[in-house]
């Protein structure tokens, strides 16, 4: 019974670490995507022949 409890605790900790790592990776991907989108928009505005007119 004690071994089963220890195994369950270790399993839950492992799943918790994987969950939080996945959430952080998704958030980082969202940040990178937003930065790339902002850079594309900036490049598009800079290449516009009517910019500043």
Secondary structure, 3 states (H helix, E strand, C coil): CHHHHHHHHHHHHHHHHHHHHHHHHHHHHHHHHHHHHHHHHHHHHHHCCCCCC
